[in-house]
Each structure stands twice: as structure tokens, then as C-alpha cells.
């Protein structure tokens, strides 16, 4: 047992000494897999964790809903509240509606929590941009994928 302990101690000392010598040379070699760079560019092109932040495009004039047909498609919504207090959920919804009158809000009740979600976004990048804007006014803001309404 003592022999194994001594071997481990000497191995650790040797490892530490080799690291010290590598740092004394002043040369640092960074090894980066090329697949990481390819993945970063792919995610930036798809709008997932973009390298540059894109401006938020909130529609100034909504589509006239009386003349349009409503369809349900797979999209994204931004959650601004989750909690078990019903009155807090409705107050957060009212606060959001006072700031953004043209964006729809939805309250879901999944026992025991109320969830307030806003917007009908077709792409994750639009939802992420709007989420970043909402983080200044609301806490615990998340993007969720679900069925959203689209007017055409």
C-alpha cells in the first residue's frame, strides 16, 4: 500500500514539474478541433447562439386580423412569468400589455403553476432577440417551442 502511495506521489510531482517547465518556456500551444469552428459557424447561420446580436424586429403594425385567416404552426413564445399565484400571473400579463399593446399574451395553468407567455414567433432567433429585450423588464425570461398563431 505504501509502495502504491509513493508511486502516485512521484507521478503527481513529475506531472506538476512538466507543467511548470512548459509554462517557463513562454510558448502556449492551443489545440482546437476544427469541428468546433464548423459548429460555431453553423449555429450562427441558423440563429442559435449567434456571434453577433441582431436587432429586435417588433412589428409596428400588426396584420388586420378581421381580414386574415388564423393558422396554427410550430413556433416559439417567450415566457415572462411562472408561479403558483394566480393574481401575480394576471398582474404580470397586465404589466406586459401596458408596455407592448400589439403583442399577444397567453396564460396557461399546469397544476400547480401559472405560466404567462407572450408573442407568436416563427423563428427562434426572433424569440431570442425579443427575450433579450424583455430581460431588462422581467426576470426569469425563457423561450419555449410550442404551437403559435399566424395570421395570413
N, C-alpha and C positions, 0 to 999 in steps of 0.2 A: 504494500500500500504506500509506504514511504517512497519507494522507487518510482511509482507512477506519479506521485505528487511532485517529486523533483523534476521529472521529465516535463510535466506540464509547466512548472515554473520557468525552467530554462527555455521552453518553447515560447512562452509569453515574453520573456526578456529578449529573445532573439527577434521576435516579431516586432516589438517596440523599437529595438535598435535599428532594424531595417527601415522602419518608418521615419525615424529621426534622420537617418542618412539621406533618405530620399528628399526630405524637406530641406536639408542643408545644401543640396546641390542647386537649389533655386529653380529647378525645372519641374513644372507640374504638367502632367500629361492627362488630358481629359479624353476619355473614351466614351463616345456617344454612338449608340446604334442608329443606323440610317433609317430604320423603321420608325423611330420616334419622330424624326423630322417629317417623314411622309405622313404619319398620323396627325401631327400638328397642322400641317397644311390641309389635309382632308377635313379635319374638324373645323378649321377656319372657313373653308369654302362652303361647308354645309351649314354654317351659322351656329355651330356648337362650340362654346367657349372661344369666340372669335378673338383674334390677336388685337384687332383694333375695335374700339367701341363704335357702333353705328348710331346715328341719330334716331331718336324715337319718332315714329310716324303715327301720330294720333289723328284720325280723320277729323277734319274740321266740320265737314258737312256729311251727316250720315245719309245712307240711301233712303229714299222715301219709301217707308215700309208699306204704305197702303197700296202702292202700285207694284210692289215686288213680291215674289214668292219666297217663302222661307223654307230652307232645306237644312237638314242635319248632316254635318260632315265631321270627320275626326279632326280635332284641332287642340287648342290649348287655352287654358284660363289661368289667371293669376289669383291665388288665394291670399286674402288680406287679413283674415281672422279665423281662428279655430279655438273653440272653447265651449264649456258646458252651460254658460249663462246666456239665455235667450235674449234678454234685454241688451246685453253688450253686443251681441251679434247684430241686432237691428240698429243700434246706435252707430256701429262701425259702418254699416251699409248706408245709413243716412249721411254720415260724415263724408263717405266716398262720393255719394250722389251730389252733395253740395259742391264738391271740387270738380267732378267730371260728369257733367249732365248728359253727355251724348253716349256714354259707355254703360252697357247693361250690367246689372248686378244680379247675383243668384245666391240664395241661401239654401243650403242642404242640411238636413238633420240626419246624421248617422249616430244612433244612440251610443253614447250619451253626449256627443259633441255637435255643435252647430258650426258650419263652415260657410264663410262668405267668400265667394269667388266672383271675379269681375272679368269682363271682356270676352270677346269671341275672336280668337286669333287663329289664323290658318297655319302660321309657321312658328316654330319655337323661337326663332330669332326676334320676331316681333314681340312675343310674350316676354322674352328675357329683357329686351330693351325697356318695355313698359314696367316690368318688375323692378329694374334698376331705378327708374324714375319714382316708383312708389316707395322704395326703401327709405326715402327721406321723410315720408309722412306716416308710414305704418311700420310696425315691427313684425318679424316672422312672416315675411312675404315669400311665397313659393310659386313655382309654375307646375301645373298639372295637365296631363293629357286626358282629354275626355271629348265627348260629343258636343259640338258647338253649333250655333245657329248662324247661317249665312243667308243673306237676302240677295236675290238676283232679279 
